[in-house]
Amino acid sequence: MNRPDPAVSEVRTAVRRFLDGVDASGGVAVAVSGGADSLALAAATAHVLKGTTVRALVVDHGLQAGSAQVADRAAEQCRGLGLAAEVLRVVVEGGGGPEAAARRARYAALRPSDGLVLLGHTRDDQAETVLLGLGRGSGPRSIAGMRPLDRPWGRPLLGVTRATTTAACAALGLDPWHDPHNTDPAYTRVRLRTEVLPLLEDVLQGGVAAALARTAAQLRDDNDALDALAEAFEGDPADVASLGELPPALRRRVIRRWLLASGTPELSDSHVRAVDALVAGWRGQGGVWLSGGLVARRAHGRLKLDPRQS
């Protein structure tokens, strides 16, 4: 019996190890763009879960000429691998730029009522995410990158390189689609991929992407520990005196939990730090404007969250 290509084996091993450690009783689907990462993931999942029904979900964003044909071709290749493929046509709209709008539409279409959806993010994607977080000063949650498991999303390939998924597709005779957006320097992530990371690899003599991925994993462990301590906090999360006794990293997490539980829909690191300044840097300043039409204030030794007055 012939051994599979090393790249094919590596992707299959990553998928097998991931699925061995999760509850997938609700079913497994694979999000497929038609690119090498998602096609290699689809092929490996079909192999690992042979004999069970695995769905391939192909999202057509409709943003480029011929996108319907690209989606249909990806679905056809998935059916050839033994997956039950479905094309999901979405409308991309809303603010935040085309990338953010497309991401919202994609994730909304992919979100299952039950089960697990596997995504083809690789170690290279993780490194780019960490660099973006570092460059934007987005805080430890952003620098910690993507989680391997964040239900309903699963990312089995975070330890696999993009070169490996490309080689796996070639070995399996799959024909990946090459998204022109992935080479368009108008996108920040593309410039990180094609300019910044190669320069770092050259200056630091290799291993940068792997090192960034390790850094993300280490930060996730630290974040999880601090989040557990914040969850166990037994004081009043709106009481300034109680909050003031906590170390800054823990205090900000307690504040973040309080804001989310009180109805704040979205929070950035800068939002949390600004509210934290109402505790640790109090100088009589005004309230902090938050998303959802809310404002956080300090009054009579307590934090308050009120509707913002127009």
N, C-alpha and C positions, 0 to 999 in steps of 0.2 A: 504494500500500500504506500503510495507516494505521500511524502510529507507536504503539507501546505506551505506556500511561500511564507518566509519569516514575518513579513508585514501583515499578512492575513492572520497568522497565528497570534501576533501581538494584539491585534484588534479583538480577535475572538476571546483571548484570555482576559482582556480588560472588561469585556462585556460579561463574561462568565463570572468573574470575581465580583463585579458590581451586583449582578442579579442574585448571586449566592447570599449576599448580605442584606437583601431588602425583601419586604413582603410585597410580592407582585400578584397576589391572589385576585386583585380586581382587574387583571388584564394588563397587557403591555402594548403600547403603540410607539412608533418611531416617527419623529418629525423629520421630513425629508425635503430638502430644498432642491436636490438634484446635483449639489456639489459633492466633491470627493469625501468630505468628512461625514455627511449624513448618509451617502450611499454605502460607504464602508461600514458605518454603524448598522444600517439596515441589513446588509449582508451578514454581518457577524451575529446580529440578533436572531435572524432567521435560522442561522446554523445552530446557535446555542439553544434556542427554543423550538427546535424542529419537532413537529408533531403537535404543536399548539398553535392557536390562531394569534398571529401578530399582525396588527394593523400598521400600515404606512400612511401617514397624513401629510399630504403635499399641499402647501399653501401657495395659491396664486395671488400675488399682491396686485397684479394688473398695472404695474408701474412702468413696464417696458414693452415695447413692441415685441410680439411673439411670446409673451409670458405664458399664455395659455398652452402653447405648444411645448414650452420648456417643462411646465408642470405635468402635462400629459405624458411626455417622454420619461420623466422621473417616475411617474406612477407605473408606466409600462415596465421599466427596469425592475421596480420593486415586485411587481407581479411575477416577473421571471425568476425572482429569488424565492418565491413562495409566500410572499406577504399579501394580505388583503389591502389593496391600495385605494385611497380615496383622495380626490382633489377638492380642496376647500377654497372657493373663490371669496375674496374679502374686498372690502372698500377701505382704502387708506385715507383717513381724514383726521382733523384735529391739529392742535398746536404742538410746539416743541421741535419742529423740523421733520423732514421726511423720514429719517432713520427712526426717530422716536415714535412717530405715527405708525410706521410700518410694523414696528415691534409690538405696539399695543394691539393692532389689528391681528397680528399673527398669534400672539399669546392668547387673545380672546377666542380665536377660532380653534386653537389647539387644546384649550383647557377641557379636560374630560369631566364627566359626571362621576366617574370612578376610575380607578386604575392609575397607571404610571405612563408618562410620556417621556421617552428618551430623546435627548438633544445631542447634537454632534459637536459640541464645543470641545476643543482640543487644548493641549498644554500651551500652544501658541496663543490661542484666544485668551487663556487665563493670564498669560504674561502681559498681553496688551491691555487687559482689564486692570491689572495691578498698576501698570504704568500710567494709564489714564487717571486712576484714583490718586496716584502720587502727584501727578502734574497739576491736578485740580484742587489738591488739598482737601479731598472729600472725606477724610477721616478713616479710622481703622476698618469700618464696615465695608467701605469701598475697596480699600487696599487688600482686604481679606479675600476678594475675588468671588468667584462663583462656587457654590457648594456642590459637591457630587450628588447629594440628595436634598432636594428642597421641594417636597411633594406639592403638586403632582409631577414635578420635573426631576428627571434623573440625567446625570451627565457621566456616563461611564468612561469617556475618553479624555478626561482631564490630565491623565498621565501619558497620553499618546500624542506624538507630534503630527503636525499637518503633513509632513513629508511621508510619514508612515501610512496615513489614510490614502494619500495619493498613490503610493506604491501598492497598497492593498487593492485599490480599484483596478490598477493596471494588471495586476496578477489575476484578478477575477474576470477580466474582460469587460468591466463596466466602463461606461462612457460618461464621465462627470460633466456637468455644465459649469462653465467658467463665467461667473457673474461679473460683468464689466464694472459694477460698482466696487468690486474688490481690488481694482487697480486704479480707481479714480482718486487722484490726490486731493480733490475737494473735500474728502472725508478724513477727519483727523485720525481715525483708526487705521486707515490705509497708509498714511504717512508714518505712523508708528511702526507698522508692519514692514514697510519697504525702505524706510530711511533710518529711523531711530534705533530699532532693535538690531539691524545689521551693523550699525556703527558701534553700539554697545558691545555686541559680540566680538567685533574686531578689537576694540580698545581693551576690553577685559579678557580677551583671549578665550572666548567661548563659554558656554554654560549659563548664559544670562537668563534665557527663557526658563530653564529648569530651576535656577535659583529664585526667580520671581515667583514661580509656582510654589516652591517650598516656603517662601516667605508668606504667601497667602495662606497656606495650610497652617503655619505656626500662628498667624494672627487669628485665624478662625478658632483655634483652640483657646487662645487668650480671650477672645470675645465671648465664646460660649461660657467660660468660667465666670467672667464678670457679669454676663447676663443672668446666670444662675444665682449669683449673689444679689443682684438687683431684684430678681423675682422673689427672693427670700426675705427682702427688707420688710421689717415689721412696723416701721415707723409710719408717720403720716407723710405721704409723698408731696403734699402741698405745704407742709410746715417748714418754714425757712430755718428754724433752729435745728430741727431734726436733720434736714438736708445738710446743713453746714457742718455737721459732725462727720460726714462721710468723706473719704478720699475723692478727689475730683473725677477720676474715671468712673467710679461707682456711682457718684452723685448724678453725673450726666445720664447714666443709664436709668437710674430711678426716675429722673425727670422725663426722659424719653418715654418710658413705659406709662407714666402718668398722662402725658400729652396724648399719646395714642389711645389710651383707655378713655380719655375725656372727649374724644371725637375729632382730633386733628388727623386729617386724611393722609398727609404726606409730611415727612420731616427730613431735612438735610442736617448735616453735621453743624453747619453754621447756625441753623435755627436753634438746635439744642444748646449750643454754646451761648447764644444770645440770651436764652431763657436762664441758663446757668448763671449768667452774669447778674441776673436779678437776685441771686442768692449770694454768690461769692464776690461779686464786684459791685455791690449796691451803692449807688451815689444819688439816689432819688430819680433815676432815669425813667422815661416813659415806657410804655408797653412794647412788646415784641410782636410784630405782625406775622401771622402764620397762614398757611394755606387753609382753605375752607372758610375764609371770611372770619377768622378768629384772631384774637389778640391775647397774649399772656401778660399779666400785670402782677406787681407785688403791692399788697395792701394789708396793713395791720399784721405784719409778720407772716403772711401767707401768700402763696401763688394762687392766682385766679385766672380762669380762662373764660373770656366773654366774647360775644359776637362783636365784630368790628363795626363801629359806627361810620356810616358814609358821610 
